[in-house]
Amino acid sequence: MSYPRLIIDLDKIHKNAVKVHSMCSRHGVEVVGVTKVVCGDPTVARTLLDSGIEILGDSRLKNIERMKANGINSKFMLLRIPMLSELRKAVELVDVFLVSELEVVKVLSDLSKKVGMRRQIIYMVDLGDLREGVWFENSIDEIVSASRFSGVELVGIGTNLGCYGGIIPTPEKMKQLVEIARVLRSKNVNVKIVSAGNTAALPLIEMDELPNEVNQYRIGEAIMLGTDATNNRTIEYLERETFILEVEIVEIKIKPSIPVGKIGKDSFGRTPRFEDRGNIKRAILAIGEQDVDSKGIFPMDKRARVLHASSDHMIVDISESDVDYRIGDKMCFLLNYSSLLRSMTSQYVEKIFSKRG
Ligand SMILES: *Cc1c(COP(=O)(O)O)cnc(C)c1O
């Protein structure tokens, strides 16, 4: 057995997927199950499909390739607007593209014709979050133009909120998108899909404030972690302990709580801040910023506290803990989204599946 290791609870992920899928279905919203935070892990992908989800979305072509190579035969959506340089390969692997550039649509249309498959596109609209998409005020003409390429089928429009600018999806933002769909339809553009949300937009469904015309959400975080970072909440009806990271203790010593000497920057150029609490009991754990985000890793021992980490060492204050930790003991942690992403990406973290029973 090697450490650190990440225990992936497939039962809990399955439960979350079933809940999110059934809640969204009741409101006429199709769920795209998002696999990017687990790097397209095929076992997790299969778990999502077992919950009733029928389409998987990932931002990286390599992840989609990995899932397909491992026998996942669902429909796939590429979540990141594609690089021109990957289109040739992408057209073979991806069923639905999120796009925001006519130049890309043109190349995709030509390639689709070549392989004899009419790929689908969803044109992204930027409603203010400042990530991808045509700016909402001048979206109509551009999307009408996109609908005219014969090699691809424009199936809908979409937006992404919360991820970059932290803009909260409100009923007003959703109505803006629905209004754009209405204007497009009046110009004979067949907008079947209004793909309006991610985890941050779940409250609109919970509170029944989502316009009827919105019919697709792309959901990752809620299913994988039971959290919603944009709205700063854990989602009470979902499981939180889906991924547990076990890390080994390599040193335990009583030392001061502030460094001794003149403080400069740490190994990542950050200026660490210290609180003087006298001498404390400090454990060094064999993990670091390469494998987790030290701001997003939470001891399951409620009385322990992560202080700071460098690339390969993480320091935890165990002064207040009731547990009598020894060298070689393992500590368990829950992760936020960025920590989970890093630990799934890190080849130094072993992944263990707890079976679905
Ligand atoms: C990552 C991503 C999502 C999923 O977001 P979550 O917050 O994990 O639910 C949805 N849409 C796009 C375009 C994404 O890149």
The ligand as an SDF file (V2000), in Angstrom:
LIG
                    3D

 15 15  0  0  0  0  0  0  0  0999 V2000
  -16.2790   22.7550  -15.5500 C   0  0  0  0  0  0  0  0  0  0  0  0
  -17.4270   23.1960  -16.3480 C   0  0  0  0  0  0  0  0  0  0  0  0
  -18.7180   22.9250  -15.8990 C   0  0  0  0  0  0  0  0  0  0  0  0
  -19.0090   22.2060  -14.5960 C   0  0  0  0  0  0  0  0  0  0  0  0
  -18.9190   23.1120  -13.5280 O   0  0  0  0  0  0  0  0  0  0  0  0
  -19.1640   22.6360  -12.0210 P   0  0  0  0  0  0  0  0  0  0  0  0
  -19.0570   23.9000  -11.2520 O   0  0  0  0  0  0  0  0  0  0  0  0
  -18.0920   21.6600  -11.6890 O   0  0  0  0  0  0  0  0  0  0  0  0
  -20.5230   22.0460  -11.9390 O   0  0  0  0  0  0  0  0  0  0  0  0
  -19.7760   23.3220  -16.7070 C   0  0  0  0  0  0  0  0  0  0  0  0
  -19.5640   23.9670  -17.8720 N   0  0  0  0  0  0  0  0  0  0  0  0
  -18.3350   24.2560  -18.3290 C   0  0  0  0  0  0  0  0  0  0  0  0
  -18.1860   24.9580  -19.6330 C   0  0  0  0  0  0  0  0  0  0  0  0
  -17.2220   23.8870  -17.5860 C   0  0  0  0  0  0  0  0  0  0  0  0
  -16.0040   24.1670  -18.0450 O   0  0  0  0  0  0  0  0  0  0  0  0
  1  2  1  0
  2  3  1  0
  2 14  2  0
  3  4  1  0
  3 10  2  0
  4  5  1  0
  5  6  1  0
  6  7  2  0
  6  8  1  0
  6  9  1  0
 10 11  1  0
 11 12  2  0
 12 13  1  0
 12 14  1  0
 14 15  1  0
M  END
$$$$
